[in-house]
Amino acid sequence: MAAIAGIDQEMFEAARIDGAGKWRQIWSITIPSIAPTISLMLILSISGLFSSNFDQIFVLRNAVNAPASNVIDIFVYM
């Protein structure tokens, strides 16, 4: 919502004067203006998939369960 609020309102006014409807304004102004925010949020969401509570795994890891507790964070730490 903050990204949409940051779009210059003069762009919407110019589109209205040119005869663009609401859907054309969304397609031609809003979506391209918030595309960097959408891509950043997508990257952050995907990186959240790799979150595996590293602290719990690292503290509770021992010789018995070490092969089963190997996650990406362990390899990065080691």
N, CA, C and O atoms as a Tripos MOL2 file, in Angstrom:
@<TRIPOS>MOLECULE
protein
  312   311    78     0     0
PROTEIN
NO_CHARGES

@<TRIPOS>ATOM
      1 N           0.8270   -1.1850    0.0000 N.3       1 MET1
      2 CA          0.0000    0.0000    0.0000 C.3       1 MET1
      3 C           0.8770    1.2570    0.0000 C.2       1 MET1
      4 O           0.5340    2.2590   -0.6270 O.2       1 MET1
      5 N           2.0060    1.1950    0.7050 N.am      2 ALA2
      6 CA          2.8940    2.3530    0.7350 C.3       2 ALA2
      7 C           3.4870    2.6220   -0.6400 C.2       2 ALA2
      8 O           3.6770    3.7780   -1.0160 O.2       2 ALA2
      9 N           3.7810    1.5740   -1.3900 N.am      3 ALA3
     10 CA          4.3250    1.7550   -2.7360 C.3       3 ALA3
     11 C           3.2930    2.4070   -3.6480 C.2       3 ALA3
     12 O           3.6360    3.2530   -4.4740 O.2       3 ALA3
     13 N           2.0480    2.0200   -3.5030 N.am      4 ILE4
     14 CA          0.9890    2.6240   -4.3170 C.3       4 ILE4
     15 C           0.7760    4.0780   -3.9080 C.2       4 ILE4
     16 O           0.5400    4.9360   -4.7580 O.2       4 ILE4
     17 N           0.8590    4.3560   -2.6120 N.am      5 ALA5
     18 CA          0.6830    5.7310   -2.1470 C.3       5 ALA5
     19 C           1.8270    6.6310   -2.6080 C.2       5 ALA5
     20 O           1.6580    7.8480   -2.6930 O.2       5 ALA5
     21 N           2.9850    6.0510   -2.9070 N.am      6 GLY6
     22 CA          4.1290    6.8290   -3.3430 C.3       6 GLY6
     23 C           4.1400    7.1760   -4.8180 C.2       6 GLY6
     24 O           5.0330    7.8890   -5.2740 O.2       6 GLY6
     25 N           3.1770    6.6930   -5.5670 N.am      7 ILE7
     26 CA          3.1030    6.9920   -7.0060 C.3       7 ILE7
     27 C           2.6180    8.4240   -7.1850 C.2       7 ILE7
     28 O           1.6710    8.8580   -6.5300 O.2       7 ILE7
     29 N           3.2760    9.1480   -8.0740 N.am      8 ASP8
     30 CA          2.9210   10.5390   -8.3370 C.3       8 ASP8
     31 C           1.5010   10.6290   -8.9000 C.2       8 ASP8
     32 O           1.1840    9.9900   -9.9040 O.2       8 ASP8
     33 N           0.6610   11.4150   -8.2580 N.am      9 GLN9
     34 CA         -0.7420   11.5450   -8.6630 C.3       9 GLN9
     35 C          -0.9030   12.2520  -10.0060 C.2       9 GLN9
     36 O          -1.9310   12.1080  -10.6660 O.2       9 GLN9
     37 N           0.1100   13.0150  -10.4090 N.am     10 GLU10
     38 CA          0.0320   13.6910  -11.7050 C.3      10 GLU10
     39 C           0.0050   12.6890  -12.8560 C.2      10 GLU10
     40 O          -0.5510   12.9700  -13.9180 O.2      10 GLU10
     41 N           0.6040   11.5290  -12.6420 N.am     11 MET11
     42 CA          0.5590   10.4910  -13.6750 C.3      11 MET11
     43 C          -0.8700   10.0030  -13.8900 C.2      11 MET11
     44 O          -1.2960    9.7940  -15.0250 O.2      11 MET11
     45 N          -1.6030    9.8230  -12.8020 N.am     12 PHE12
     46 CA         -3.0020    9.3970  -12.9030 C.3      12 PHE12
     47 C          -3.8630   10.4930  -13.5330 C.2      12 PHE12
     48 O          -4.7540   10.2120  -14.3350 O.2      12 PHE12
     49 N          -3.5880   11.7350  -13.1630 N.am     13 GLU13
     50 CA         -4.3510   12.8400  -13.7470 C.3      13 GLU13
     51 C          -4.1100   12.9280  -15.2510 C.2      13 GLU13
     52 O          -5.0480   13.1210  -16.0240 O.2      13 GLU13
     53 N          -2.8460   12.7850  -15.6620 N.am     14 ALA14
     54 CA         -2.5320   12.8290  -17.0870 C.3      14 ALA14
     55 C          -3.1950   11.6730  -17.8240 C.2      14 ALA14
     56 O          -3.6590   11.8450  -18.9510 O.2      14 ALA14
     57 N          -3.2470   10.5090  -17.2090 N.am     15 ALA15
     58 CA         -3.8950    9.3520  -17.8360 C.3      15 ALA15
     59 C          -5.3960    9.5840  -17.9650 C.2      15 ALA15
     60 O          -5.9970    9.2270  -18.9780 O.2      15 ALA15
     61 N          -6.0040   10.1840  -16.9360 N.am     16 ARG16
     62 CA         -7.4360   10.4930  -17.0040 C.3      16 ARG16
     63 C          -7.7340   11.4880  -18.1250 C.2      16 ARG16
     64 O          -8.7210   11.3460  -18.8470 O.2      16 ARG16
     65 N          -6.8710   12.4940  -18.2610 N.am     17 ILE17
     66 CA         -7.0610   13.4880  -19.3280 C.3      17 ILE17
     67 C          -6.9350   12.8270  -20.6960 C.2      17 ILE17
     68 O          -7.6570   13.1800  -21.6280 O.2      17 ILE17
     69 N          -6.0170   11.8650  -20.8170 N.am     18 ASP18
     70 CA         -5.8270   11.1460  -22.0800 C.3      18 ASP18
     71 C          -6.9270   10.1360  -22.3570 C.2      18 ASP18
     72 O          -6.9720    9.5520  -23.4400 O.2      18 ASP18
     73 N          -7.8140    9.9240  -21.3910 N.am     19 GLY19
     74 CA         -8.9540    9.0380  -21.6110 C.3      19 GLY19
     75 C          -8.7740    7.6320  -21.0750 C.2      19 GLY19
     76 O          -9.5580    6.7470  -21.4160 O.2      19 GLY19
     77 N          -7.7830    7.4000  -20.2600 N.am     20 ALA20
     78 CA         -7.5680    6.0640  -19.7060 C.3      20 ALA20
     79 C          -8.5870    5.7950  -18.6020 C.2      20 ALA20
     80 O          -8.8450    6.6450  -17.7500 O.2      20 ALA20
     81 N          -9.1550    4.5990  -18.6390 N.am     21 GLY21
     82 CA        -10.0650    4.1850  -17.5810 C.3      21 GLY21
     83 C          -9.2790    3.6730  -16.3780 C.2      21 GLY21
     84 O          -8.0490    3.6980  -16.3540 O.2      21 GLY21
     85 N         -10.0260    3.2110  -15.3890 N.am     22 LYS22
     86 CA         -9.3810    2.7460  -14.1610 C.3      22 LYS22
     87 C          -8.4900    1.5340  -14.4150 C.2      22 LYS22
     88 O          -7.3790    1.4570  -13.8900 O.2      22 LYS22
     89 N          -8.9730    0.5910  -15.2170 N.am     23 TRP23
     90 CA         -8.1600   -0.6050  -15.4840 C.3      23 TRP23
     91 C          -6.9060   -0.2610  -16.2680 C.2      23 TRP23
     92 O          -5.8500   -0.8390  -16.0120 O.2      23 TRP23
     93 N          -6.9910    0.6640  -17.2160 N.am     24 ARG24
     94 CA         -5.8180    1.0700  -17.9900 C.3      24 ARG24
     95 C          -4.8150    1.7760  -17.0850 C.2      24 ARG24
     96 O          -3.6070    1.6170  -17.2630 O.2      24 ARG24
     97 N          -5.3000    2.5590  -16.1130 N.am     25 GLN25
     98 CA         -4.4090    3.2230  -15.1630 C.3      25 GLN25
     99 C          -3.6850    2.2000  -14.2970 C.2      25 GLN25
    100 O          -2.4920    2.3310  -14.0200 O.2      25 GLN25
    101 N          -4.4240    1.1850  -13.8770 N.am     26 ILE26
    102 CA         -3.7970    0.1350  -13.0680 C.3      26 ILE26
    103 C          -2.7380   -0.5840  -13.8800 C.2      26 ILE26
    104 O          -1.6290   -0.8160  -13.3990 O.2      26 ILE26
    105 N          -3.0790   -0.9420  -15.1220 N.am     27 TRP27
    106 CA         -2.1740   -1.7310  -15.9660 C.3      27 TRP27
    107 C          -0.9560   -0.9250  -16.4180 C.2      27 TRP27
    108 O           0.1470   -1.4660  -16.4990 O.2      27 TRP27
    109 N          -1.1440    0.3530  -16.7100 N.am     28 SER28
    110 CA         -0.0740    1.1530  -17.2960 C.3      28 SER28
    111 C           0.7040    2.0030  -16.2980 C.2      28 SER28
    112 O           1.8300    2.4060  -16.5880 O.2      28 SER28
    113 N           0.1330    2.2840  -15.1360 N.am     29 ILE29
    114 CA          0.8120    3.1510  -14.1730 C.3      29 ILE29
    115 C           1.1200    2.4200  -12.8730 C.2      29 ILE29
    116 O           2.2710    2.3780  -12.4390 O.2      29 ILE29
    117 N           0.1000    1.8480  -12.2550 N.am     30 THR30
    118 CA          0.2720    1.2700  -10.9310 C.3      30 THR30
    119 C           1.2020    0.0690  -10.9440 C.2      30 THR30
    120 O           2.1670    0.0350  -10.1800 O.2      30 THR30
    121 N           0.9400   -0.9060  -11.7840 N.am     31 ILE31
    122 CA          1.7520   -2.1310  -11.7940 C.3      31 ILE31
    123 C           3.2100   -1.8540  -12.1590 C.2      31 ILE31
    124 O           4.0980   -2.3430  -11.4600 O.2      31 ILE31
    125 N           3.5050   -1.0880  -13.2280 N.am     32 PRO32
    126 CA          4.9180   -0.8030  -13.5000 C.3      32 PRO32
    127 C           5.6010    0.0020  -12.3960 C.2      32 PRO32
    128 O           6.8030   -0.1480  -12.1770 O.2      32 PRO32
    129 N           4.8460    0.8570  -11.6980 N.am     33 SER33
    130 CA          5.4390    1.6760  -10.6360 C.3      33 SER33
    131 C           5.7860    0.8590   -9.3990 C.2      33 SER33
    132 O           6.7440    1.1770   -8.6950 O.2      33 SER33
    133 N           5.0110   -0.1990   -9.1260 N.am     34 ILE34
    134 CA          5.2890   -1.0010   -7.9330 C.3      34 ILE34
    135 C           6.0250   -2.3010   -8.2610 C.2      34 ILE34
    136 O           6.2200   -3.1350   -7.3770 O.2      34 ILE34
    137 N           6.4350   -2.4870   -9.5130 N.am     35 ALA35
    138 CA          7.1390   -3.7160   -9.9070 C.3      35 ALA35
    139 C           8.4150   -3.9520   -9.0910 C.2      35 ALA35
    140 O           8.6500   -5.0910   -8.6870 O.2      35 ALA35
    141 N           9.2560   -2.9350   -8.8250 N.am     36 PRO36
    142 CA         10.4370   -3.1990   -7.9810 C.3      36 PRO36
    143 C          10.0680   -3.6650   -6.5800 C.2      36 PRO36
    144 O          10.7370   -4.5290   -6.0120 O.2      36 PRO36
    145 N           9.0140   -3.0980   -6.0250 N.am     37 THR37
    146 CA          8.5680   -3.5110   -4.6870 C.3      37 THR37
    147 C           8.0410   -4.9400   -4.7180 C.2      37 THR37
    148 O           8.3050   -5.7220   -3.8040 O.2      37 THR37
    149 N           7.3010   -5.2800   -5.7630 N.am     38 ILE38
    150 CA          6.7800   -6.6400   -5.8960 C.3      38 ILE38
    151 C           7.9240   -7.6370   -5.9980 C.2      38 ILE38
    152 O           7.8860   -8.6860   -5.3550 O.2      38 ILE38
    153 N           8.9460   -7.3270   -6.8010 N.am     39 SER39
    154 CA         10.0660   -8.2640   -6.9560 C.3      39 SER39
    155 C          10.8630   -8.3940   -5.6630 C.2      39 SER39
    156 O          11.2950   -9.4930   -5.3140 O.2      39 SER39
    157 N          11.0640   -7.2890   -4.9480 N.am     40 LEU40
    158 CA         11.7790   -7.3580   -3.6760 C.3      40 LEU40
    159 C          11.0130   -8.1930   -2.6590 C.2      40 LEU40
    160 O          11.6100   -9.0160   -1.9640 O.2      40 LEU40
    161 N           9.7140   -7.9980   -2.5630 N.am     41 MET41
    162 CA          8.9140   -8.7780   -1.6260 C.3      41 MET41
    163 C           8.9000  -10.2530   -2.0020 C.2      41 MET41
    164 O           8.8810  -11.1130   -1.1210 O.2      41 MET41
    165 N           8.9090  -10.5600   -3.2970 N.am     42 LEU42
    166 CA          8.9750  -11.9450   -3.7470 C.3      42 LEU42
    167 C          10.2930  -12.5890   -3.3290 C.2      42 LEU42
    168 O          10.3050  -13.7180   -2.8380 O.2      42 LEU42
    169 N          11.3960  -11.8770   -3.5210 N.am     43 ILE43
    170 CA         12.7120  -12.4040   -3.1260 C.3      43 ILE43
    171 C          12.7700  -12.6290   -1.6220 C.2      43 ILE43
    172 O          13.2800  -13.6540   -1.1710 O.2      43 ILE43
    173 N          12.2590  -11.6930   -0.8460 N.am     44 LEU44
    174 CA         12.2650  -11.8580    0.6090 C.3      44 LEU44
    175 C          11.3670  -13.0130    1.0510 C.2      44 LEU44
    176 O          11.6930  -13.7150    2.0080 O.2      44 LEU44
    177 N          10.2550  -13.2140    0.3720 N.am     45 SER45
    178 CA          9.3660  -14.3310    0.7100 C.3      45 SER45
    179 C          10.0220  -15.6690    0.3900 C.2      45 SER45
    180 O           9.9230  -16.6190    1.1660 O.2      45 SER45
    181 N          10.6880  -15.7350   -0.7520 N.am     46 ILE46
    182 CA         11.3660  -16.9750   -1.1280 C.3      46 ILE46
    183 C          12.4960  -17.2710   -0.1620 C.2      46 ILE46
    184 O          12.7010  -18.4280    0.2060 O.2      46 ILE46
    185 N          13.2370  -16.2510    0.2580 N.am     47 SER47
    186 CA         14.3260  -16.4880    1.2040 C.3      47 SER47
    187 C          13.7950  -16.9310    2.5630 C.2      47 SER47
    188 O          14.5100  -17.5940    3.3140 O.2      47 SER47
    189 N          12.5620  -16.5770    2.8880 N.am     48 GLY48
    190 CA         11.9520  -17.0280    4.1390 C.3      48 GLY48
    191 C          11.6830  -18.5240    4.1410 C.2      48 GLY48
    192 O          11.5410  -19.1230    5.2080 O.2      48 GLY48
    193 N          11.6100  -19.1370    2.9640 N.am     49 LEU49
    194 CA         11.4080  -20.5840    2.8920 C.3      49 LEU49
    195 C          12.6070  -21.3490    3.4370 C.2      49 LEU49
    196 O          12.4680  -22.4750    3.9140 O.2      49 LEU49
    197 N          13.7880  -20.7320    3.3640 N.am     50 PHE50
    198 CA         14.9920  -21.3860    3.8350 C.3      50 PHE50
    199 C          15.2190  -21.2040    5.3280 C.2      50 PHE50
    200 O          16.2040  -21.7070    5.8680 O.2      50 PHE50
    201 N          14.3390  -20.5030    5.9900 N.am     51 SER51
    202 CA         14.4630  -20.2990    7.4270 C.3      51 SER51
    203 C          14.1590  -21.6080    8.1460 C.2      51 SER51
    204 O          13.0860  -22.1860    7.9730 O.2      51 SER51
    205 N          15.0940  -22.0620    8.9390 N.am     52 SER52
    206 CA         14.9190  -23.3760    9.5540 C.3      52 SER52
    207 C          15.2340  -23.3800   11.0500 C.2      52 SER52
    208 O          15.6090  -24.4160   11.5990 O.2      52 SER52
    209 N          15.0850  -22.2480   11.7030 N.am     53 ASN53
    210 CA         15.3790  -22.1570   13.1310 C.3      53 ASN53
    211 C          16.7710  -22.7100   13.4220 C.2      53 ASN53
    212 O          16.9370  -23.6720   14.1730 O.2      53 ASN53
    213 N          17.7480  -22.0810   12.8140 N.am     54 PHE54
    214 CA         19.1320  -22.5320   12.9060 C.3      54 PHE54
    215 C          19.5890  -22.7040   14.3540 C.2      54 PHE54
    216 O          20.2920  -23.6680   14.6590 O.2      54 PHE54
    217 N          19.2110  -21.8070   15.2380 N.am     55 ASP55
    218 CA         19.6710  -21.8910   16.6200 C.3      55 ASP55
    219 C          19.2160  -23.1760   17.2970 C.2      55 ASP55
    220 O          19.9980  -23.7920   18.0200 O.2      55 ASP55
    221 N          17.9890  -23.5930   17.0850 N.am     56 GLN56
    222 CA         17.5090  -24.8350   17.6870 C.3      56 GLN56
    223 C          18.2280  -26.0460   17.1070 C.2      56 GLN56
    224 O          18.6280  -26.9490   17.8420 O.2      56 GLN56
    225 N          18.3870  -26.0620   15.8180 N.am     57 ILE57
    226 CA         19.0570  -27.1960   15.1770 C.3      57 ILE57
    227 C          20.5030  -27.2740   15.6360 C.2      57 ILE57
    228 O          21.0020  -28.3620   15.9250 O.2      57 ILE57
    229 N          21.1830  -26.1330   15.7070 N.am     58 PHE58
    230 CA         22.5970  -26.1310   16.0670 C.3      58 PHE58
    231 C          22.8030  -26.5600   17.5220 C.2      58 PHE58
    232 O          23.7400  -27.3000   17.8230 O.2      58 PHE58
    233 N          21.9360  -26.1000   18.4200 N.am     59 VAL59
    234 CA         22.0860  -26.4220   19.8390 C.3      59 VAL59
    235 C          21.7430  -27.8880   20.1150 C.2      59 VAL59
    236 O          22.4160  -28.5350   20.9170 O.2      59 VAL59
    237 N          20.7160  -28.4120   19.4690 N.am     60 LEU60
    238 CA         20.2700  -29.7720   19.7430 C.3      60 LEU60
    239 C          20.9610  -30.8250   18.8810 C.2      60 LEU60
    240 O          20.6340  -32.0070   18.9800 O.2      60 LEU60
    241 N          21.8960  -30.4250   18.0530 N.am     61 ARG61
    242 CA         22.5970  -31.3490   17.1610 C.3      61 ARG61
    243 C          23.6680  -32.1080   17.9400 C.2      61 ARG61
    244 O          24.4150  -31.5160   18.7190 O.2      61 ARG61
    245 N          23.7350  -33.4130   17.7280 N.am     62 ASN62
    246 CA         24.7830  -34.2330   18.3360 C.3      62 ASN62
    247 C          25.2130  -35.2990   17.3360 C.2      62 ASN62
    248 O          24.7470  -35.2970   16.1970 O.2      62 ASN62
    249 N          26.0820  -36.1950   17.7400 N.am     63 ALA63
    250 CA         26.6240  -37.2000   16.8230 C.3      63 ALA63
    251 C          25.5510  -38.1630   16.3230 C.2      63 ALA63
    252 O          25.6560  -38.6830   15.2120 O.2      63 ALA63
    253 N          24.5310  -38.4030   17.1260 N.am     64 VAL64
    254 CA         23.4920  -39.3580   16.7410 C.3      64 VAL64
    255 C          22.5960  -38.7950   15.6300 C.2      64 VAL64
    256 O          22.2810  -39.4950   14.6680 O.2      64 VAL64
    257 N          22.1930  -37.5420   15.7690 N.am     65 ASN65
    258 CA         21.2460  -36.9930   14.7990 C.3      65 ASN65
    259 C          21.8960  -36.0570   13.7780 C.2      65 ASN65
    260 O          21.1850  -35.3920   13.0250 O.2      65 ASN65
    261 N          23.2120  -35.9890   13.7350 N.am     66 ALA66
    262 CA         23.9090  -35.0720   12.8220 C.3      66 ALA66
    263 C          23.5600  -35.3170   11.3510 C.2      66 ALA66
    264 O          23.3070  -34.3500   10.6320 O.2      66 ALA66
    265 N          23.5350  -36.5570   10.8740 N.am     67 PRO67
    266 CA         23.1980  -36.7410    9.4550 C.3      67 PRO67
    267 C          21.7760  -36.2790    9.1080 C.2      67 PRO67
    268 O          21.5320  -35.8240    7.9910 O.2      67 PRO67
    269 N          20.8600  -36.3910   10.0340 N.am     68 ALA68
    270 CA         19.4750  -35.9960    9.7660 C.3      68 ALA68
    271 C          19.2370  -34.5100    9.9910 C.2      68 ALA68
    272 O          18.2140  -33.9780    9.5580 O.2      68 ALA68
    273 N          20.1600  -33.8340   10.6570 N.am     69 SER69
    274 CA         19.9480  -32.4210   10.9680 C.3      69 SER69
    275 C          20.7700  -31.4860   10.0890 C.2      69 SER69
    276 O          20.9500  -30.3170   10.4290 O.2      69 SER69
    277 N          21.2620  -31.9810    8.9840 N.am     70 ASN70
    278 CA         21.9980  -31.1180    8.0650 C.3      70 ASN70
    279 C          21.0200  -30.2990    7.2420 C.2      70 ASN70
    280 O          20.2410  -30.8420    6.4580 O.2      70 ASN70
    281 N          21.0690  -28.9840    7.4270 N.am     71 VAL71
    282 CA         20.2580  -28.0440    6.6680 C.3      71 VAL71
    283 C          21.2080  -27.0310    6.0370 C.2      71 VAL71
    284 O          22.3980  -27.0040    6.3500 O.2      71 VAL71
    285 N          20.6820  -26.2140    5.1630 N.am     72 ILE72
    286 CA         21.5190  -25.2380    4.4540 C.3      72 ILE72
    287 C          22.2520  -24.3300    5.4290 C.2      72 ILE72
    288 O          23.4190  -24.0070    5.2070 O.2      72 ILE72
    289 N          21.5970  -23.9130    6.4990 N.am     73 ASP73
    290 CA         22.2300  -23.0130    7.4650 C.3      73 ASP73
    291 C          23.4400  -23.6560    8.1300 C.2      73 ASP73
    292 O          24.4140  -22.9650    8.4280 O.2      73 ASP73
    293 N          23.3980  -24.9530    8.3660 N.am     74 ILE74
    294 CA         24.5530  -25.6610    8.9670 C.3      74 ILE74
    295 C          25.7420  -25.5970    8.0070 C.2      74 ILE74
    296 O          26.8660  -25.3260    8.4300 O.2      74 ILE74
    297 N          25.5010  -25.8420    6.7310 N.am     75 PHE75
    298 CA         26.5930  -25.8090    5.7550 C.3      75 PHE75
    299 C          27.1650  -24.3960    5.6160 C.2      75 PHE75
    300 O          28.3720  -24.2390    5.4310 O.2      75 PHE75
    301 N          26.3310  -23.3840    5.7020 N.am     76 VAL76
    302 CA         26.8010  -22.0080    5.6220 C.3      76 VAL76
    303 C          27.6310  -21.6720    6.8510 C.2      76 VAL76
    304 O          28.6530  -20.9960    6.7440 O.2      76 VAL76
    305 N          27.1990  -22.1390    8.0160 N.am     77 TYR77
    306 CA         27.9170  -21.8460    9.2690 C.3      77 TYR77
    307 C          29.2540  -22.5660    9.3220 C.2      77 TYR77
    308 O          30.2520  -22.0000    9.7690 O.2      77 TYR77
    309 N          29.2750  -23.8060    8.8700 N.am     78 MET78
    310 CA         30.5080  -24.5920    8.9330 C.3      78 MET78
    311 C          31.4040  -24.1270    7.8490 C.2      78 MET78
    312 O          32.5110  -24.6430    7.6990 O.2      78 MET78
@<TRIPOS>BOND
     1     1     2 1
     2     2     3 1
     3     3     4 2
     4     3     5 am
     5     5     6 1
     6     6     7 1
     7     7     8 2
     8     7     9 am
     9     9    10 1
    10    10    11 1
    11    11    12 2
    12    11    13 am
    13    13    14 1
    14    14    15 1
    15    15    16 2
    16    15    17 am
    17    17    18 1
    18    18    19 1
    19    19    20 2
    20    19    21 am
    21    21    22 1
    22    22    23 1
    23    23    24 2
    24    23    25 am
    25    25    26 1
    26    26    27 1
    27    27    28 2
    28    27    29 am
    29    29    30 1
    30    30    31 1
    31    31    32 2
    32    31    33 am
    33    33    34 1
    34    34    35 1
    35    35    36 2
    36    35    37 am
    37    37    38 1
    38    38    39 1
    39    39    40 2
    40    39    41 am
    41    41    42 1
    42    42    43 1
    43    43    44 2
    44    43    45 am
    45    45    46 1
    46    46    47 1
    47    47    48 2
    48    47    49 am
    49    49    50 1
    50    50    51 1
    51    51    52 2
    52    51    53 am
    53    53    54 1
    54    54    55 1
    55    55    56 2
    56    55    57 am
    57    57    58 1
    58    58    59 1
    59    59    60 2
    60    59    61 am
    61    61    62 1
    62    62    63 1
    63    63    64 2
    64    63    65 am
    65    65    66 1
    66    66    67 1
    67    67    68 2
    68    67    69 am
    69    69    70 1
    70    70    71 1
    71    71    72 2
    72    71    73 am
    73    73    74 1
    74    74    75 1
    75    75    76 2
    76    75    77 am
    77    77    78 1
    78    78    79 1
    79    79    80 2
    80    79    81 am
    81    81    82 1
    82    82    83 1
    83    83    84 2
    84    83    85 am
    85    85    86 1
    86    86    87 1
    87    87    88 2
    88    87    89 am
    89    89    90 1
    90    90    91 1
    91    91    92 2
    92    91    93 am
    93    93    94 1
    94    94    95 1
    95    95    96 2
    96    95    97 am
    97    97    98 1
    98    98    99 1
    99    99   100 2
   100    99   101 am
   101   101   102 1
   102   102   103 1
   103   103   104 2
   104   103   105 am
   105   105   106 1
   106   106   107 1
   107   107   108 2
   108   107   109 am
   109   109   110 1
   110   110   111 1
   111   111   112 2
   112   111   113 am
   113   113   114 1
   114   114   115 1
   115   115   116 2
   116   115   117 am
   117   117   118 1
   118   118   119 1
   119   119   120 2
   120   119   121 am
   121   121   122 1
   122   122   123 1
   123   123   124 2
   124   123   125 am
   125   125   126 1
   126   126   127 1
   127   127   128 2
   128   127   129 am
   129   129   130 1
   130   130   131 1
   131   131   132 2
   132   131   133 am
   133   133   134 1
   134   134   135 1
   135   135   136 2
   136   135   137 am
   137   137   138 1
   138   138   139 1
   139   139   140 2
   140   139   141 am
   141   141   142 1
   142   142   143 1
   143   143   144 2
   144   143   145 am
   145   145   146 1
   146   146   147 1
   147   147   148 2
   148   147   149 am
   149   149   150 1
   150   150   151 1
   151   151   152 2
   152   151   153 am
   153   153   154 1
   154   154   155 1
   155   155   156 2
   156   155   157 am
   157   157   158 1
   158   158   159 1
   159   159   160 2
   160   159   161 am
   161   161   162 1
   162   162   163 1
   163   163   164 2
   164   163   165 am
   165   165   166 1
   166   166   167 1
   167   167   168 2
   168   167   169 am
   169   169   170 1
   170   170   171 1
   171   171   172 2
   172   171   173 am
   173   173   174 1
   174   174   175 1
   175   175   176 2
   176   175   177 am
   177   177   178 1
   178   178   179 1
   179   179   180 2
   180   179   181 am
   181   181   182 1
   182   182   183 1
   183   183   184 2
   184   183   185 am
   185   185   186 1
   186   186   187 1
   187   187   188 2
   188   187   189 am
   189   189   190 1
   190   190   191 1
   191   191   192 2
   192   191   193 am
   193   193   194 1
   194   194   195 1
   195   195   196 2
   196   195   197 am
   197   197   198 1
   198   198   199 1
   199   199   200 2
   200   199   201 am
   201   201   202 1
   202   202   203 1
   203   203   204 2
   204   203   205 am
   205   205   206 1
   206   206   207 1
   207   207   208 2
   208   207   209 am
   209   209   210 1
   210   210   211 1
   211   211   212 2
   212   211   213 am
   213   213   214 1
   214   214   215 1
   215   215   216 2
   216   215   217 am
   217   217   218 1
   218   218   219 1
   219   219   220 2
   220   219   221 am
   221   221   222 1
   222   222   223 1
   223   223   224 2
   224   223   225 am
   225   225   226 1
   226   226   227 1
   227   227   228 2
   228   227   229 am
   229   229   230 1
   230   230   231 1
   231   231   232 2
   232   231   233 am
   233   233   234 1
   234   234   235 1
   235   235   236 2
   236   235   237 am
   237   237   238 1
   238   238   239 1
   239   239   240 2
   240   239   241 am
   241   241   242 1
   242   242   243 1
   243   243   244 2
   244   243   245 am
   245   245   246 1
   246   246   247 1
   247   247   248 2
   248   247   249 am
   249   249   250 1
   250   250   251 1
   251   251   252 2
   252   251   253 am
   253   253   254 1
   254   254   255 1
   255   255   256 2
   256   255   257 am
   257   257   258 1
   258   258   259 1
   259   259   260 2
   260   259   261 am
   261   261   262 1
   262   262   263 1
   263   263   264 2
   264   263   265 am
   265   265   266 1
   266   266   267 1
   267   267   268 2
   268   267   269 am
   269   269   270 1
   270   270   271 1
   271   271   272 2
   272   271   273 am
   273   273   274 1
   274   274   275 1
   275   275   276 2
   276   275   277 am
   277   277   278 1
   278   278   279 1
   279   279   280 2
   280   279   281 am
   281   281   282 1
   282   282   283 1
   283   283   284 2
   284   283   285 am
   285   285   286 1
   286   286   287 1
   287   287   288 2
   288   287   289 am
   289   289   290 1
   290   290   291 1
   291   291   292 2
   292   291   293 am
   293   293   294 1
   294   294   295 1
   295   295   296 2
   296   295   297 am
   297   297   298 1
   298   298   299 1
   299   299   300 2
   300   299   301 am
   301   301   302 1
   302   302   303 1
   303   303   304 2
   304   303   305 am
   305   305   306 1
   306   306   307 1
   307   307   308 2
   308   307   309 am
   309   309   310 1
   310   310   311 1
   311   311   312 2
@<TRIPOS>SUBSTRUCTURE
     1 MET1         2 RESIDUE 1 A MET
     2 ALA2         6 RESIDUE 1 A ALA
     3 ALA3        10 RESIDUE 1 A ALA
     4 ILE4        14 RESIDUE 1 A ILE
     5 ALA5        18 RESIDUE 1 A ALA
     6 GLY6        22 RESIDUE 1 A GLY
     7 ILE7        26 RESIDUE 1 A ILE
     8 ASP8        30 RESIDUE 1 A ASP
     9 GLN9        34 RESIDUE 1 A GLN
    10 GLU10       38 RESIDUE 1 A GLU
    11 MET11       42 RESIDUE 1 A MET
    12 PHE12       46 RESIDUE 1 A PHE
    13 GLU13       50 RESIDUE 1 A GLU
    14 ALA14       54 RESIDUE 1 A ALA
    15 ALA15       58 RESIDUE 1 A ALA
    16 ARG16       62 RESIDUE 1 A ARG
    17 ILE17       66 RESIDUE 1 A ILE
    18 ASP18       70 RESIDUE 1 A ASP
    19 GLY19       74 RESIDUE 1 A GLY
    20 ALA20       78 RESIDUE 1 A ALA
    21 GLY21       82 RESIDUE 1 A GLY
    22 LYS22       86 RESIDUE 1 A LYS
    23 TRP23       90 RESIDUE 1 A TRP
    24 ARG24       94 RESIDUE 1 A ARG
    25 GLN25       98 RESIDUE 1 A GLN
    26 ILE26      102 RESIDUE 1 A ILE
    27 TRP27      106 RESIDUE 1 A TRP
    28 SER28      110 RESIDUE 1 A SER
    29 ILE29      114 RESIDUE 1 A ILE
    30 THR30      118 RESIDUE 1 A THR
    31 ILE31      122 RESIDUE 1 A ILE
    32 PRO32      126 RESIDUE 1 A PRO
    33 SER33      130 RESIDUE 1 A SER
    34 ILE34      134 RESIDUE 1 A ILE
    35 ALA35      138 RESIDUE 1 A ALA
    36 PRO36      142 RESIDUE 1 A PRO
    37 THR37      146 RESIDUE 1 A THR
    38 ILE38      150 RESIDUE 1 A ILE
    39 SER39      154 RESIDUE 1 A SER
    40 LEU40      158 RESIDUE 1 A LEU
    41 MET41      162 RESIDUE 1 A MET
    42 LEU42      166 RESIDUE 1 A LEU
    43 ILE43      170 RESIDUE 1 A ILE
    44 LEU44      174 RESIDUE 1 A LEU
    45 SER45      178 RESIDUE 1 A SER
    46 ILE46      182 RESIDUE 1 A ILE
    47 SER47      186 RESIDUE 1 A SER
    48 GLY48      190 RESIDUE 1 A GLY
    49 LEU49      194 RESIDUE 1 A LEU
    50 PHE50      198 RESIDUE 1 A PHE
    51 SER51      202 RESIDUE 1 A SER
    52 SER52      206 RESIDUE 1 A SER
    53 ASN53      210 RESIDUE 1 A ASN
    54 PHE54      214 RESIDUE 1 A PHE
    55 ASP55      218 RESIDUE 1 A ASP
    56 GLN56      222 RESIDUE 1 A GLN
    57 ILE57      226 RESIDUE 1 A ILE
    58 PHE58      230 RESIDUE 1 A PHE
    59 VAL59      234 RESIDUE 1 A VAL
    60 LEU60      238 RESIDUE 1 A LEU
    61 ARG61      242 RESIDUE 1 A ARG
    62 ASN62      246 RESIDUE 1 A ASN
    63 ALA63      250 RESIDUE 1 A ALA
    64 VAL64      254 RESIDUE 1 A VAL
    65 ASN65      258 RESIDUE 1 A ASN
    66 ALA66      262 RESIDUE 1 A ALA
    67 PRO67      266 RESIDUE 1 A PRO
    68 ALA68      270 RESIDUE 1 A ALA
    69 SER69      274 RESIDUE 1 A SER
    70 ASN70      278 RESIDUE 1 A ASN
    71 VAL71      282 RESIDUE 1 A VAL
    72 ILE72      286 RESIDUE 1 A ILE
    73 ASP73      290 RESIDUE 1 A ASP
    74 ILE74      294 RESIDUE 1 A ILE
    75 PHE75      298 RESIDUE 1 A PHE
    76 VAL76      302 RESIDUE 1 A VAL
    77 TYR77      306 RESIDUE 1 A TYR
    78 MET78      310 RESIDUE 1 A MET
